[in-house]
Amino acid sequence: MDGAKEIYRSVREKIFAAIEPEAINRLSADELSTQLNDAIQVIAEQEQLALPNVIKLDFVKNLVDELHGLGPLQALMDDESISDIMINGSEQVYIERNGKVEIAEVNFVDEKQLVDIAKRMASRVGRRVDESSPLCDARLADGSRVNIVIPPIAIDGTSISIRKFKKQSIGLEQLLSFGAMSQEMAHLLAIASRCRLNILISGGTGSGKTTMLNALSQHISNGERIVTIEDAAELKMQQPHVVRLETRKAGIENTGEIHQRDLVINALRMRPDRIIIGECRGSEAFEMLQAMNTGHDGSMSTLHANTPRDALARVESMVMMATSNLPLEAIRRTIVSAVDIIVQISRLHDGSRKVMSITEVVGLEGSNVVMEEIFRFEPRTSDDPQKVNGEFLTAGLMQRSALVEKAKFFGLEKQLESLFYRG
């Protein structure tokens, strides 16, 4: 195997020295395969290399992937069972499949090949990554999200993290079938989305926040105008009237940067019915709350937090980034009047993702935010330590619940009652 790798390195080096990039771009994959096959045959005869046909075909595939695709990563990108790809230098590649992280049987020829692929990813979407700009967030052509860090920032070699774009949008029914929630929870979230409640989805990295946001968005009426705001566009709205906005990094002259806060401010001038922010992470939270409080109810966003109460504390911190003039009590009143529901999601140690709680923000008592947990996941002892078992419990809805009032307005009160009161 090591001998084949060395032969491939030698063949690759000779072919790359002879090719013209512009000519390669004009060839289809089949035409390129034919020419590469002929070139490898010539090199094998010149160097008196005994190359079995299966090895030669493998060489051709690898070269086509590198010249037209993403090199050794292409096979991982084509594998729909893989959700995340994590590269830590040229010799260490990890993948996430079914919620579990494992090492991939993939590596790069050398660090230069990895850096070249990283630069190609960035350049294809109008971004750049080099020594003067060693960090890059980008979106690939298929919608996958990629983060790139190259040396000297990445000490042990170029690091690339890819969150793959799922071709099929996952709805609440699929999440229910995965065991992420109960039937009642799925119906409650569908009603909350339809009734234009303002919803925050909270969770850790890779817990499924964006998947949940996409699932909730499927229950928005087709008659509503939706504006989405993201760092890297990955939301998949099913409605016909959608405007998608994406932030922009600064250019070579360090000008032209557009932040999420700029886009939220602009979105308010676009007559939206709902504003959906892919992830709140900074001062845009202030404008988001203002929008929720001024007629743009039904807005949604995600954020990183471990509990619903932590989520509200994070929103407080983000609002303080935008303005230092408001006292904490005023900020809390703004949050409480804006946010209706917090959906807390976690990825558990067995790789499963579950809705840990659905919590309603009720109001303020003194300086404390009052919250009522509608549903929660309660783990229970299992004979299998590798498997998380438990049940979804509910304490029911309060009569003063905002969800009850909104359900009455939208004619969904009976559906909501049926989730908790069975005759």
Secondary structure, DSSP 8 states (H G I E B T S, - for coil): -HHHHHHHHHHHHHHHHH--HHHHHHS-HHHHHHHHHHHHHHHHHHHT----HHHHHHHHHHHHHHHHS-GGGHHHHH-TTEEEEEEESTT-EEEEETTEEEE-S---S-HHHHHHHHHHHHHHTT---BTTB-EEEEE-TTS-EEEEE-TTTSTTS-EEEEE---SS---HHHHHHTTSS-HHHHHHHHHHHHTT--EEEEE-TTSSHHHHHHHHHTTS-TTS-EEEEESS------SSSEEEEE-B---TTS---B-HHHHHHHHTTS--SEEEES---STHHHHHHHHHHTT-TT-EEEEE-SSHHHHHHHHHHHHHHH-SSS-HHHHHHHHHHH--EEEEEEE-TTS-EEEEEEEEEEEEETTEEEEEEEEEEEEE--S-TTS-EEEEEE----TT-HHHHHHHHTT-HHHHHHTT---
